[in-house]
């Protein structure tokens, strides 16, 4: 059994060592394709792979056509919009993610961005504090729950909206549930986004929703850039000098937003949510274990395509 780890942005060495140990203990062969700079290299590498581990690497119909033996892809991380799920299904390939492995790392970054923003990007002027502010968590999955846990330590009032999560789960976490996105944005001075990029959510964070936020609002996006309607965001920030936006996913409009909102906008140069040693290791090793479990026991618990 050959498992290919194809990572344009490689795992840390300690993560690769952990992946290797899991696979070799199962009697599988590990192949590495790291820092590849052409799609052709990926197409050649997947030709004889039975399983594939990726990070943000794109797996589409062309890659699946080239991967004649492939039975499973695991995205080391929670998001999986870089995999063409319909193409995977049509090629009889199981696609999985590794939910929860990066959650604390993303949550800590979200809170760090909040502090950075409300302290005026550390420009030396007087900012405000998180204590006593109302934080709205948009989607209460693994990351959202970690954000709530940390935010409560700051003394924040935490509310959350998630159409697929019960009130009981939120209440058990010490969070007040609300029952629509509109209610969340009405009540929260700070909103932290943790929704996936789906047909339903893309462009859904729009003018009508954002304009509901109270004075001195802050939007934090460590989810996906596709969920933001950038034209609407720019329109709103042009009208409201009290509105700030911080993210670890650089918008397509980054240059324009810097020009217009230099003191109210910040983006990291690349996606940073899962960029910790711990998350890197956890997600990679989890992917390897899921592959072994799939081949040995037929476990498809984390399958994201049907």
C-alpha positions, -999 to 999 in steps of 0.1 A, spaced: 0 0 0 15 33 -11 5 66 7 16 98 -10 20 130 11 17 158 -14 22 192 2 32 223 -16 35 238 18 52 209 37 44 195 71 71 201 98 97 174 100 84 161 133 49 157 117 64 138 87 83 115 111 50 108 130 32 101 97 60 78 86 59 59 119 21 53 117 23 41 81 54 19 84 40 2 115 10 -7 94 33 -20 67 26 8 42 50 27 20 53 65 24 61 87 -6 68 124 -2 62 152 -27 70 185 -9 73 220 -22 64 210 -57 63 238 -82 43 223 -110 10 205 -114 27 179 -136 48 167 -107 16 161 -86 0 143 -116 30 120 -119 33 113 -82 -3 102 -77 -3 77 -105 5 47 -83 -7 60 -49 -34 41 -30 -39 69 -6 -32 106 -5 -26 131 23 -28 168 14 -30 202 31 -43 231 10 -33 213 -22 -60 212 -49 -74 178 -59 -97 180 -88 -109 158 -116 -76 160 -135 -57 148 -104 -82 120 -98 -80 109 -135 -43 105 -130 -46 86 -98 -57 52 -112 -52 33 -79 -64 60 -54 -90 49 -29 -88 76 -2 -78 113 1 -74 129 35 -72 166 39 -51 173 70 -73 200 85 -109 209 88 -117 227 55 -119 206 24 -131 230 -3 -98 223 -21 -111 188 -30 -136 183 -58 -160 161 -38 -182 153 -68 -152 142 -88 -139 121 -59 -173 104 -56 -174 97 -94 -139 81 -92 -150 60 -62 -125 77 -39 -133 84 -3 -125 120 8 -120 128 45 -109 157 66 -94 157 101 -118 178 122 -107 191 155 -70 188 150 -64 224 142 -92 239 163 -73 253 192 -47 268 170 -73 286 149 -92 297 180 -61 312 197 -54 331 165 -90 345 164 -86 358 199 -52 372 191 -66 391 162 -93 405 184 -69 418 209 -47 432 181 -77 450 166 -93 465 197 -59 478 209 -56 497 176 -31 474 160 -6 483 187 -1 518 173 5 533 208 -29 549 212 -55 539 238 -77 510 228 -104 490 246 -107 456 263 -124 424 255 -138 420 290 -175 428 290 -178 428 252 -204 406 235 -188 381 211 -209 364 185 -196 331 172 -210 323 138 -209 285 137 -204 264 168 -182 236 156 -148 225 169 -132 259 163 -162 279 176 -163 259 208 -126 266 215 -131 303 207 -159 303 233 -138 286 259 -109 311 255 -132 341 252 -149 333 285 -115 335 301 -113 371 289 -146 378 306 -166 382 274 -203 376 270 -205 348 244 -234 342 221 -235 318 191 -256 309 161 -254 276 143 -284 261 125 -270 226 129 -261 228 166 -286 223 195 -292 249 221 -283 223 247 -247 220 234 -242 257 235 -258 261 270 -236 233 283 -206 253 270 -217 284 289 -228 301 257 -261 318 250 -277 305 218 -294 328 193 -316 315 165 -307 335 134 -277 351 118 -295 384 120 -300 382 157 -263 373 162 -252 404 143 -277 426 160 -263 417 194 -226 412 189 -200 440 189 -174 414 178 -183 385 154 -159 356 148 -166 336 116 -162 298 116 -185 288 88 -173 266 59 -173 278 22 -203 261 7 -229 270 -19 -251 283 10 -224 304 28 -204 319 -1 -209 356 -2 -233 353 27 -215 378 50 -229 408 32 -240 444 37 -274 437 51 -259 414 78 -229 435 87 -248 467 88 -268 453 118 -237 452 141 -236 478 169 -212 507 171 -174 500 172 -180 467 155 -152 442 147 -154 413 122 -129 385 126 -125 360 98 -104 329 103 -128 307 82 -127 312 44 -124 344 23 -152 332 0 -178 337 27 -173 374 26 -190 396 0 -160 419 -4 -178 447 -23 -204 449 5 -177 449 31 -159 478 14 -192 497 11 -200 492 47 -165 502 60 -167 533 37 -199 543 54 -189 534 90 -156 547 104 -162 526 135 -160 492 117 -129 470 117 -121 439 98 -92 414 106 -85 381 89 -59 355 82 -72 350 47 -60 378 24 -90 392 5 -89 397 -33 -94 434 -25 -64 435 -1 -46 464 -18 -78 485 -21 -87 478 16 -52 489 27 -56 521 8 -90 529 21 -89 515 57 -53 514 68 -62 519 104 -92 496 105 -81 466 84 -55 439 88 -47 406 69 -19 382 74 1 375 43 -10 339 42 -34 316 60 -22 313 95 -49 295 115 -33 261 116 2 273 115 14 260 148 38 231 155 11 213 175 -16 216 149 7 206 121 17 175 139 -18 166 151 -35 169 117 -8 150 98 -7 121 122 -45 120 124 -46 118 86 -22 88 86 -42 70 113 -75 76 94 -60 60 63 -48 29 82 -82 27 99 -99 29 65 -79 1 49 -79 -21 80 -114 -16 94 -133 2 66 -139 32 89 -153 61 70 -163 82 100 -148 114 87 -159 110 50 -170 143 35 -182 130 1 -209 105 -6 
